[in-house]
């Protein structure tokens, strides 16, 4: 009998332990699902035929056929894009009550360094946006403070129902030393959002992704 009890206890351990490990891994994955992303897992979707696009408006409202492409970068962050011969038009919708941002072409494995950021939102009922440059792994600065220019040509933002929408327009290639070129095709990006406004406020989620811009 003692041998039988030991056998049963060992068998239960073998059966239960994998289930506990799986449960723990699933819980960890759920907690971190909006913090990091596999760049290859981004869902890039063509949402409009380029010939059917309507006029783009810098109003913080993403309308049908306003963008030709979308990328679900995370569960709470979607990037919309369209281009013409000179300009790129970006729309971002994020589940955030503060600022939201996108940074283009960061230097690999060096955090914010060399990334070209647009960061904006709505504060006291007014839309705002900053053109920023990554000066180190964890820091960025206004282009204008570094000797560059503000390259955002038009923008708008709205905040409603727990979501912030930011839209902006800029040249694909600005010629500014503190801007990165945005290219047709694959672009590496950093994304983030906060529950506070102003670019000094800390993010509550961030990650990296590889997106396609048509």
FIKOLZA-1660 file (N, C-alpha, C; in steps of 0.1 Angstrom, whole numbers, plus 5000, padded with zeros to 4 digits):
% residues 214
   i   px   py   pz ch aa at
   1 5008 4988 5000  A  X  N
   1 5000 5000 5000  A  X CA
   1 5008 5013 5000  A  X  C
   2 5019 5014 5009  A  X  N
   2 5027 5026 5008  A  X CA
   2 5033 5029 4995  A  X  C
   3 5037 5018 4988  A  X  N
   3 5043 5020 4974  A  X CA
   3 5032 5025 4965  A  X  C
   4 5020 5020 4966  A  X  N
   4 5009 5025 4958  A  X CA
   4 5006 5039 4960  A  X  C
   5 5006 5044 4973  A  X  N
   5 5003 5058 4976  A  X CA
   5 5014 5067 4970  A  X  C
   6 5027 5063 4971  A  X  N
   6 5038 5070 4965  A  X CA
   6 5036 5071 4950  A  X  C
   7 5032 5060 4944  A  X  N
   7 5030 5060 4929  A  X CA
   7 5019 5070 4925  A  X  C
   8 5008 5070 4933  A  X  N
   8 4997 5079 4929  A  X CA
   8 5001 5094 4931  A  X  C
   9 5009 5097 4942  A  X  N
   9 5013 5111 4945  A  X CA
   9 5022 5115 4933  A  X  C
  10 5032 5107 4929  A  X  N
  10 5041 5110 4918  A  X CA
  10 5033 5113 4905  A  X  C
  11 5023 5104 4903  A  X  N
  11 5015 5106 4890  A  X CA
  11 5008 5119 4890  A  X  C
  12 5002 5123 4902  A  X  N
  12 4994 5135 4903  A  X CA
  12 5004 5147 4901  A  X  C
  13 5016 5146 4906  A  X  N
  13 5026 5157 4904  A  X CA
  13 5029 5159 4889  A  X  C
  14 5031 5148 4882  A  X  N
  14 5034 5148 4868  A  X CA
  14 5023 5155 4860  A  X  C
  15 5010 5152 4864  A  X  N
  15 4998 5157 4857  A  X CA
  15 4995 5171 4860  A  X  C
  16 4997 5175 4873  A  X  N
  16 4993 5189 4877  A  X CA
  16 5004 5199 4874  A  X  C
  17 5017 5196 4875  A  X  N
  17 5027 5206 4874  A  X CA
  17 5027 5213 4860  A  X  C
  18 5026 5205 4849  A  X  N
  18 5025 5213 4836  A  X CA
  18 5014 5222 4835  A  X  C
  19 5002 5219 4841  A  X  N
  19 4991 5228 4840  A  X CA
  19 4993 5240 4848  A  X  C
  20 5000 5239 4860  A  X  N
  20 5003 5251 4867  A  X CA
  20 5013 5260 4860  A  X  C
  21 5023 5254 4854  A  X  N
  21 5033 5262 4846  A  X CA
  21 5027 5269 4835  A  X  C
  22 5018 5262 4827  A  X  N
  22 5011 5268 4816  A  X CA
  22 5002 5280 4821  A  X  C
  23 4995 5278 4832  A  X  N
  23 4987 5289 4837  A  X CA
  23 4995 5301 4841  A  X  C
  24 5007 5299 4847  A  X  N
  24 5016 5310 4851  A  X CA
  24 5021 5317 4839  A  X  C
  25 5025 5310 4829  A  X  N
  25 5030 5316 4816  A  X CA
  25 5019 5324 4809  A  X  C
  26 5007 5319 4809  A  X  N
  26 4996 5326 4803  A  X CA
  26 4993 5339 4810  A  X  C
  27 4994 5339 4823  A  X  N
  27 4991 5351 4831  A  X CA
  27 5002 5361 4829  A  X  C
  28 5015 5357 4828  A  X  N
  28 5026 5366 4825  A  X CA
  28 5024 5372 4811  A  X  C
  29 5021 5364 4802  A  X  N
  29 5019 5369 4788  A  X CA
  29 5008 5379 4787  A  X  C
  30 4997 5377 4795  A  X  N
  30 4986 5386 4795  A  X CA
  30 4990 5399 4801  A  X  C
  31 4997 5399 4812  A  X  N
  31 5001 5411 4818  A  X CA
  31 5011 5420 4810  A  X  C
  32 5019 5414 4801  A  X  N
  32 5029 5421 4793  A  X CA
  32 5025 5422 4779  A  X  C
  33 5013 5419 4775  A  X  N
  33 5009 5418 4761  A  X CA
  33 5009 5432 4754  A  X  C
  34 5007 5443 4762  A  X  N
  34 5007 5456 4755  A  X CA
  34 5020 5463 4758  A  X  C
  35 5030 5456 4763  A  X  N
  35 5043 5463 4766  A  X CA
  35 5053 5460 4755  A  X  C
  36 5053 5449 4750  A  X  N
  36 5063 5445 4739  A  X CA
  36 5056 5438 4728  A  X  C
  37 5061 5440 4716  A  X  N
  37 5055 5433 4704  A  X CA
  37 5065 5427 4696  A  X  C
  38 5062 5416 4689  A  X  N
  38 5070 5410 4679  A  X CA
  38 5068 5418 4667  A  X  C
  39 5079 5425 4662  A  X  N
  39 5077 5433 4650  A  X CA
  39 5072 5426 4638  A  X  C
  40 5074 5413 4637  A  X  N
  40 5069 5405 4625  A  X CA
  40 5054 5402 4627  A  X  C
  41 5048 5404 4639  A  X  N
  41 5034 5401 4641  A  X CA
  41 5025 5412 4639  A  X  C
  42 5029 5424 4634  A  X  N
  42 5020 5435 4632  A  X CA
  42 5011 5432 4620  A  X  C
  43 4998 5435 4622  A  X  N
  43 4988 5432 4612  A  X CA
  43 4987 5445 4603  A  X  C
  44 4994 5445 4592  A  X  N
  44 4994 5456 4582  A  X CA
  44 4982 5453 4572  A  X  C
  45 4973 5462 4571  A  X  N
  45 4961 5459 4563  A  X CA
  45 4958 5471 4554  A  X  C
  46 4956 5467 4541  A  X  N
  46 4952 5478 4531  A  X CA
  46 4937 5480 4533  A  X  C
  47 4933 5492 4537  A  X  N
  47 4919 5494 4541  A  X CA
  47 4911 5502 4530  A  X  C
  48 4919 5508 4521  A  X  N
  48 4912 5516 4510  A  X CA
  48 4920 5515 4497  A  X  C
  49 4913 5514 4486  A  X  N
  49 4920 5516 4473  A  X CA
  49 4925 5530 4472  A  X  C
  50 4938 5532 4468  A  X  N
  50 4943 5546 4466  A  X CA
  50 4934 5554 4458  A  X  C
  51 4927 5549 4448  A  X  N
  51 4919 5557 4439  A  X CA
  51 4906 5561 4446  A  X  C
  52 4903 5555 4457  A  X  N
  52 4890 5558 4463  A  X CA
  52 4892 5567 4476  A  X  C
  53 4904 5572 4478  A  X  N
  53 4907 5580 4490  A  X CA
  53 4900 5593 4490  A  X  C
  54 4894 5597 4501  A  X  N
  54 4888 5610 4502  A  X CA
  54 4899 5620 4507  A  X  C
  55 4895 5633 4507  A  X  N
  55 4905 5643 4511  A  X CA
  55 4909 5641 4526  A  X  C
  56 4921 5642 4529  A  X  N
  56 4926 5641 4542  A  X CA
  56 4923 5654 4550  A  X  C
  57 4919 5652 4562  A  X  N
  57 4916 5664 4571  A  X CA
  57 4924 5663 4584  A  X  C
  58 4930 5674 4588  A  X  N
  58 4938 5674 4600  A  X CA
  58 4928 5678 4612  A  X  C
  59 4919 5669 4615  A  X  N
  59 4908 5672 4624  A  X CA
  59 4907 5662 4636  A  X  C
  60 4916 5652 4636  A  X  N
  60 4916 5643 4647  A  X CA
  60 4904 5633 4646  A  X  C
  61 4899 5632 4634  A  X  N
  61 4888 5622 4632  A  X CA
  61 4891 5613 4620  A  X  C
  62 4892 5600 4622  A  X  N
  62 4896 5591 4612  A  X CA
  62 4883 5586 4605  A  X  C
  63 4882 5590 4592  A  X  N
  63 4870 5586 4585  A  X CA
  63 4872 5576 4575  A  X  C
  64 4861 5570 4569  A  X  N
  64 4862 5559 4559  A  X CA
  64 4869 5565 4547  A  X  C
  65 4879 5557 4542  A  X  N
  65 4887 5560 4530  A  X CA
  65 4896 5573 4532  A  X  C
  66 4899 5576 4544  A  X  N
  66 4908 5587 4546  A  X CA
  66 4922 5582 4546  A  X  C
  67 4924 5569 4549  A  X  N
  67 4938 5563 4549  A  X CA
  67 4937 5551 4540  A  X  C
  68 4949 5547 4535  A  X  N
  68 4950 5535 4526  A  X CA
  68 4955 5523 4534  A  X  C
  69 4960 5525 4546  A  X  N
  69 4967 5514 4553  A  X CA
  69 4965 5515 4568  A  X  C
  70 4964 5504 4575  A  X  N
  70 4963 5504 4589  A  X CA
  70 4972 5493 4595  A  X  C
  71 4977 5496 4607  A  X  N
  71 4986 5486 4614  A  X CA
  71 4982 5485 4628  A  X  C
  72 4977 5473 4632  A  X  N
  72 4973 5471 4646  A  X CA
  72 4986 5468 4654  A  X  C
  73 4993 5478 4659  A  X  N
  73 5006 5477 4665  A  X CA
  73 5004 5470 4679  A  X  C
  74 4994 5473 4686  A  X  N
  74 4991 5466 4699  A  X CA
  74 4976 5465 4700  A  X  C
  75 4972 5459 4711  A  X  N
  75 4957 5458 4714  A  X CA
  75 4951 5472 4715  A  X  C
  76 4959 5482 4719  A  X  N
  76 4953 5495 4722  A  X CA
  76 4959 5506 4714  A  X  C
  77 4966 5502 4703  A  X  N
  77 4973 5512 4695  A  X CA
  77 4972 5509 4680  A  X  C
  78 4966 5517 4672  A  X  N
  78 4964 5514 4658  A  X CA
  78 4970 5526 4650  A  X  C
  79 4978 5524 4640  A  X  N
  79 4984 5534 4632  A  X CA
  79 4978 5533 4618  A  X  C
  80 4974 5545 4612  A  X  N
  80 4968 5546 4599  A  X CA
  80 4978 5555 4591  A  X  C
  81 4979 5552 4578  A  X  N
  81 4988 5559 4569  A  X CA
  81 4983 5560 4555  A  X  C
  82 4988 5571 4548  A  X  N
  82 4987 5572 4534  A  X CA
  82 4998 5582 4529  A  X  C
  83 5001 5581 4517  A  X  N
  83 5012 5590 4511  A  X CA
  83 5008 5595 4497  A  X  C
  84 5015 5605 4493  A  X  N
  84 5015 5609 4479  A  X CA
  84 5029 5611 4475  A  X  C
  85 5032 5618 4464  A  X  N
  85 5046 5619 4460  A  X CA
  85 5055 5626 4469  A  X  C
  86 5049 5635 4478  A  X  N
  86 5058 5643 4487  A  X CA
  86 5055 5640 4502  A  X  C
  87 5043 5638 4505  A  X  N
  87 5039 5638 4519  A  X CA
  87 5034 5625 4524  A  X  C
  88 5036 5623 4538  A  X  N
  88 5030 5612 4545  A  X CA
  88 5019 5618 4554  A  X  C
  89 5008 5610 4555  A  X  N
  89 4997 5614 4564  A  X CA
  89 4995 5603 4574  A  X  C
  90 4996 5606 4587  A  X  N
  90 4995 5596 4597  A  X CA
  90 4983 5599 4606  A  X  C
  91 4976 5588 4610  A  X  N
  91 4966 5588 4620  A  X CA
  91 4969 5578 4631  A  X  C
  92 4967 5581 4643  A  X  N
  92 4970 5572 4654  A  X CA
  92 4957 5572 4663  A  X  C
  93 4953 5560 4667  A  X  N
  93 4942 5559 4677  A  X CA
  93 4947 5550 4688  A  X  C
  94 4947 5555 4700  A  X  N
  94 4952 5547 4711  A  X CA
  94 4943 5549 4723  A  X  C
  95 4942 5538 4731  A  X  N
  95 4934 5538 4743  A  X CA
  95 4942 5546 4754  A  X  C
  96 4941 5559 4754  A  X  N
  96 4949 5567 4763  A  X CA
  96 4942 5580 4766  A  X  C
  97 4944 5586 4778  A  X  N
  97 4938 5599 4781  A  X CA
  97 4949 5610 4781  A  X  C
  98 4961 5606 4778  A  X  N
  98 4972 5616 4777  A  X CA
  98 4978 5616 4763  A  X  C
  99 4991 5618 4762  A  X  N
  99 4997 5619 4749  A  X CA
  99 4999 5605 4743  A  X  C
 100 5000 5605 4729  A  X  N
 100 5003 5593 4722  A  X CA
 100 5014 5597 4712  A  X  C
 101 5023 5587 4709  A  X  N
 101 5034 5590 4700  A  X CA
 101 5038 5579 4691  A  X  C
 102 5045 5583 4680  A  X  N
 102 5052 5573 4671  A  X CA
 102 5065 5578 4668  A  X  C
 103 5076 5570 4668  A  X  N
 103 5089 5574 4665  A  X CA
 103 5094 5565 4654  A  X  C
 104 5099 5572 4643  A  X  N
 104 5104 5565 4631  A  X CA
 104 5119 5562 4631  A  X  C
 105 5123 5551 4626  A  X  N
 105 5136 5547 4623  A  X CA
 105 5146 5549 4635  A  X  C
 106 5143 5543 4647  A  X  N
 106 5153 5544 4658  A  X CA
 106 5166 5536 4654  A  X  C
 107 5177 5540 4660  A  X  N
 107 5189 5532 4658  A  X CA
 107 5187 5519 4666  A  X  C
 108 5190 5508 4659  A  X  N
 108 5188 5494 4664  A  X CA
 108 5194 5493 4678  A  X  C
 109 5187 5487 4687  A  X  N
 109 5191 5483 4701  A  X CA
 109 5196 5495 4709  A  X  C
 110 5193 5508 4705  A  X  N
 110 5197 5519 4713  A  X CA
 110 5185 5528 4718  A  X  C
 111 5174 5521 4720  A  X  N
 111 5162 5529 4725  A  X CA
 111 5158 5540 4717  A  X  C
 112 5156 5552 4723  A  X  N
 112 5151 5563 4715  A  X CA
 112 5161 5570 4706  A  X  C
 113 5174 5566 4707  A  X  N
 113 5185 5572 4700  A  X CA
 113 5182 5573 4685  A  X  C
 114 5182 5585 4679  A  X  N
 114 5181 5587 4665  A  X CA
 114 5167 5585 4659  A  X  C
 115 5157 5583 4668  A  X  N
 115 5143 5582 4664  A  X CA
 115 5137 5595 4662  A  X  C
 116 5128 5596 4652  A  X  N
 116 5121 5609 4649  A  X CA
 116 5107 5607 4654  A  X  C
 117 5104 5615 4664  A  X  N
 117 5091 5613 4671  A  X CA
 117 5081 5624 4668  A  X  C
 118 5068 5620 4667  A  X  N
 118 5057 5630 4667  A  X CA
 118 5049 5625 4679  A  X  C
 119 5047 5635 4688  A  X  N
 119 5040 5632 4701  A  X CA
 119 5029 5642 4703  A  X  C
 120 5017 5638 4706  A  X  N
 120 5006 5648 4707  A  X CA
 120 4994 5642 4714  A  X  C
 121 4984 5651 4715  A  X  N
 121 4972 5647 4722  A  X CA
 121 4963 5659 4723  A  X  C
 122 4955 5659 4734  A  X  N
 122 4945 5670 4737  A  X CA
 122 4947 5674 4751  A  X  C
 123 4949 5687 4753  A  X  N
 123 4951 5693 4767  A  X CA
 123 4942 5705 4768  A  X  C
 124 4933 5705 4779  A  X  N
 124 4924 5716 4781  A  X CA
 124 4915 5719 4768  A  X  C
 125 4912 5708 4761  A  X  N
 125 4903 5709 4750  A  X CA
 125 4910 5714 4737  A  X  C
 126 4924 5715 4737  A  X  N
 126 4931 5720 4726  A  X CA
 126 4941 5709 4721  A  X  C
 127 4942 5707 4708  A  X  N
 127 4951 5697 4702  A  X CA
 127 4965 5703 4703  A  X  C
 128 4975 5694 4705  A  X  N
 128 4989 5698 4705  A  X CA
 128 4997 5687 4699  A  X  C
 129 5009 5691 4694  A  X  N
 129 5019 5681 4689  A  X CA
 129 5033 5686 4690  A  X  C
 130 5042 5677 4692  A  X  N
 130 5056 5681 4693  A  X CA
 130 5064 5672 4683  A  X  C
 131 5074 5679 4676  A  X  N
 131 5084 5672 4667  A  X CA
 131 5096 5670 4676  A  X  C
 132 5099 5657 4679  A  X  N
 132 5110 5654 4688  A  X CA
 132 5121 5645 4681  A  X  C
 133 5133 5646 4687  A  X  N
 133 5144 5638 4683  A  X CA
 133 5150 5630 4694  A  X  C
 134 5152 5617 4692  A  X  N
 134 5158 5609 4703  A  X CA
 134 5173 5612 4705  A  X  C
 135 5177 5617 4716  A  X  N
 135 5191 5621 4718  A  X CA
 135 5198 5611 4726  A  X  C
 136 5191 5601 4733  A  X  N
 136 5198 5591 4740  A  X CA
 136 5188 5579 4741  A  X  C
 137 5192 5569 4748  A  X  N
 137 5184 5557 4749  A  X CA
 137 5170 5560 4755  A  X  C
 138 5170 5569 4765  A  X  N
 138 5157 5572 4772  A  X CA
 138 5153 5586 4771  A  X  C
 139 5159 5595 4763  A  X  N
 139 5156 5609 4762  A  X CA
 139 5153 5614 4748  A  X  C
 140 5145 5624 4747  A  X  N
 140 5143 5631 4734  A  X CA
 140 5141 5646 4737  A  X  C
 141 5143 5653 4726  A  X  N
 141 5143 5668 4728  A  X CA
 141 5135 5674 4716  A  X  C
 142 5130 5686 4718  A  X  N
 142 5124 5693 4706  A  X CA
 142 5134 5695 4696  A  X  C
 143 5130 5693 4683  A  X  N
 143 5139 5696 4672  A  X CA
 143 5144 5710 4672  A  X  C
 144 5135 5719 4676  A  X  N
 144 5139 5733 4675  A  X CA
 144 5149 5737 4686  A  X  C
 145 5150 5729 4697  A  X  N
 145 5160 5732 4707  A  X CA
 145 5174 5727 4703  A  X  C
 146 5174 5718 4693  A  X  N
 146 5187 5712 4688  A  X CA
 146 5192 5719 4676  A  X  C
 147 5185 5729 4671  A  X  N
 147 5189 5736 4659  A  X CA
 147 5181 5732 4647  A  X  C
 148 5171 5723 4648  A  X  N
 148 5163 5718 4637  A  X CA
 148 5151 5727 4636  A  X  C
 149 5141 5721 4628  A  X  N
 149 5128 5728 4626  A  X CA
 149 5117 5719 4630  A  X  C
 150 5105 5725 4633  A  X  N
 150 5093 5718 4635  A  X CA
 150 5088 5714 4621  A  X  C
 151 5088 5701 4618  A  X  N
 151 5084 5697 4604  A  X CA
 151 5070 5692 4603  A  X  C
 152 5062 5693 4614  A  X  N
 152 5048 5690 4613  A  X CA
 152 5040 5701 4606  A  X  C
 153 5035 5698 4594  A  X  N
 153 5028 5708 4586  A  X CA
 153 5014 5710 4589  A  X  C
 154 5007 5700 4594  A  X  N
 154 4993 5702 4598  A  X CA
 154 4990 5690 4608  A  X  C
 155 4981 5693 4618  A  X  N
 155 4978 5683 4627  A  X CA
 155 4964 5686 4634  A  X  C
 156 4959 5675 4640  A  X  N
 156 4946 5677 4648  A  X CA
 156 4945 5665 4657  A  X  C
 157 4938 5667 4668  A  X  N
 157 4936 5656 4678  A  X CA
 157 4922 5657 4685  A  X  C
 158 4917 5646 4689  A  X  N
 158 4905 5645 4696  A  X CA
 158 4906 5635 4707  A  X  C
 159 4898 5636 4718  A  X  N
 159 4898 5627 4729  A  X CA
 159 4884 5624 4733  A  X  C
 160 4880 5611 4732  A  X  N
 160 4866 5607 4735  A  X CA
 160 4866 5593 4739  A  X  C
 161 4857 5589 4749  A  X  N
 161 4855 5576 4753  A  X CA
 161 4867 5568 4757  A  X  C
 162 4877 5575 4763  A  X  N
 162 4889 5568 4767  A  X CA
 162 4899 5566 4756  A  X  C
 163 4897 5571 4744  A  X  N
 163 4906 5570 4733  A  X CA
 163 4911 5584 4729  A  X  C
 164 4923 5585 4724  A  X  N
 164 4929 5597 4718  A  X CA
 164 4932 5594 4704  A  X  C
 165 4928 5603 4695  A  X  N
 165 4932 5602 4681  A  X CA
 165 4940 5614 4677  A  X  C
 166 4952 5611 4670  A  X  N
 166 4961 5621 4666  A  X CA
 166 4963 5620 4651  A  X  C
 167 4963 5631 4644  A  X  N
 167 4966 5630 4629  A  X CA
 167 4976 5641 4626  A  X  C
 168 4985 5638 4617  A  X  N
 168 4995 5648 4613  A  X CA
 168 5000 5646 4599  A  X  C
 169 5006 5656 4593  A  X  N
 169 5011 5656 4579  A  X CA
 169 5025 5661 4580  A  X  C
 170 5034 5655 4572  A  X  N
 170 5048 5660 4570  A  X CA
 170 5053 5655 4557  A  X  C
 171 5065 5661 4553  A  X  N
 171 5071 5656 4541  A  X CA
 171 5077 5642 4544  A  X  C
 172 5077 5634 4534  A  X  N
 172 5084 5621 4535  A  X CA
 172 5099 5623 4538  A  X  C
 173 5105 5632 4532  A  X  N
 173 5119 5636 4534  A  X CA
 173 5120 5651 4537  A  X  C
 174 5123 5655 4549  A  X  N
 174 5122 5669 4553  A  X CA
 174 5135 5677 4550  A  X  C
 175 5146 5669 4550  A  X  N
 175 5159 5676 4548  A  X CA
 175 5164 5681 4561  A  X  C
 176 5157 5679 4572  A  X  N
 176 5162 5683 4586  A  X CA
 176 5171 5673 4592  A  X  C
 177 5182 5677 4597  A  X  N
 177 5191 5667 4604  A  X CA
 177 5185 5660 4615  A  X  C
 178 5174 5666 4621  A  X  N
 178 5167 5660 4632  A  X CA
 178 5154 5653 4629  A  X  C
 179 5153 5649 4616  A  X  N
 179 5142 5641 4612  A  X CA
 179 5147 5629 4604  A  X  C
 180 5139 5618 4605  A  X  N
 180 5142 5606 4597  A  X CA
 180 5133 5606 4585  A  X  C
 181 5138 5600 4574  A  X  N
 181 5130 5598 4562  A  X CA
 181 5119 5587 4565  A  X  C
 182 5107 5590 4561  A  X  N
 182 5097 5579 4562  A  X CA
 182 5096 5574 4547  A  X  C
 183 5096 5561 4546  A  X  N
 183 5098 5555 4533  A  X CA
 183 5085 5547 4529  A  X  C
 184 5083 5545 4516  A  X  N
 184 5073 5536 4511  A  X CA
 184 5078 5522 4514  A  X  C
 185 5070 5514 4521  A  X  N
 185 5074 5501 4524  A  X CA
 185 5077 5500 4539  A  X  C
 186 5087 5492 4543  A  X  N
 186 5089 5488 4557  A  X CA
 186 5096 5500 4564  A  X  C
 187 5090 5503 4576  A  X  N
 187 5096 5513 4585  A  X CA
 187 5096 5507 4599  A  X  C
 188 5107 5509 4606  A  X  N
 188 5108 5505 4620  A  X CA
 188 5103 5517 4629  A  X  C
 189 5095 5514 4639  A  X  N
 189 5089 5524 4647  A  X CA
 189 5090 5521 4662  A  X  C
 190 5089 5531 4670  A  X  N
 190 5087 5530 4685  A  X CA
 190 5073 5536 4687  A  X  C
 191 5065 5530 4695  A  X  N
 191 5052 5535 4699  A  X CA
 191 5050 5536 4714  A  X  C
 192 5042 5546 4718  A  X  N
 192 5040 5547 4732  A  X CA
 192 5028 5555 4735  A  X  C
 193 5022 5554 4747  A  X  N
 193 5011 5563 4751  A  X CA
 193 5012 5565 4766  A  X  C
 194 5005 5576 4771  A  X  N
 194 5005 5580 4785  A  X CA
 194 4991 5583 4789  A  X  C
 195 4989 5584 4803  A  X  N
 195 4977 5588 4808  A  X CA
 195 4978 5603 4812  A  X  C
 196 4989 5610 4809  A  X  N
 196 4991 5624 4811  A  X CA
 196 4995 5631 4799  A  X  C
 197 4993 5644 4799  A  X  N
 197 4997 5652 4787  A  X CA
 197 5011 5659 4789  A  X  C
 198 5017 5663 4778  A  X  N
 198 5030 5669 4779  A  X CA
 198 5041 5659 4777  A  X  C
 199 5051 5662 4769  A  X  N
 199 5061 5651 4765  A  X CA
 199 5070 5647 4777  A  X  C
 200 5070 5655 4788  A  X  N
 200 5078 5651 4800  A  X CA
 200 5071 5640 4808  A  X  C
 201 5058 5637 4805  A  X  N
 201 5050 5627 4813  A  X CA
 201 5055 5613 4809  A  X  C
 202 5055 5604 4818  A  X  N
 202 5059 5591 4815  A  X CA
 202 5049 5583 4808  A  X  C
 203 5053 5573 4800  A  X  N
 203 5044 5565 4792  A  X CA
 203 5039 5554 4802  A  X  C
 204 5027 5548 4798  A  X  N
 204 5022 5537 4805  A  X CA
 204 5023 5524 4797  A  X  C
 205 5026 5525 4784  A  X  N
 205 5029 5514 4775  A  X CA
 205 5037 5518 4764  A  X  C
 206 5046 5509 4759  A  X  N
 206 5055 5512 4748  A  X CA
 206 5059 5500 4741  A  X  C
 207 5065 5501 4729  A  X  N
 207 5069 5489 4722  A  X CA
 207 5076 5493 4709  A  X  C
 208 5080 5483 4702  A  X  N
 208 5086 5485 4689  A  X CA
 208 5078 5477 4678  A  X  C
 209 5079 5481 4666  A  X  N
 209 5071 5473 4655  A  X CA
 209 5078 5477 4642  A  X  C
 210 5074 5468 4632  A  X  N
 210 5078 5471 4618  A  X CA
 210 5065 5472 4611  A  X  C
 211 5063 5484 4604  A  X  N
 211 5051 5487 4598  A  X CA
 211 5053 5489 4583  A  X  C
 212 5043 5487 4575  A  X  N
 212 5043 5490 4561  A  X CA
 212 5036 5503 4558  A  X  C
 213 5042 5512 4551  A  X  N
 213 5035 5524 4546  A  X CA
 213 5035 5524 4531  A  X  C
 214 5023 5524 4525  A  X  N
 214 5022 5522 4510  A  X CA
 214 5028 5534 4502  A  X  C
% end
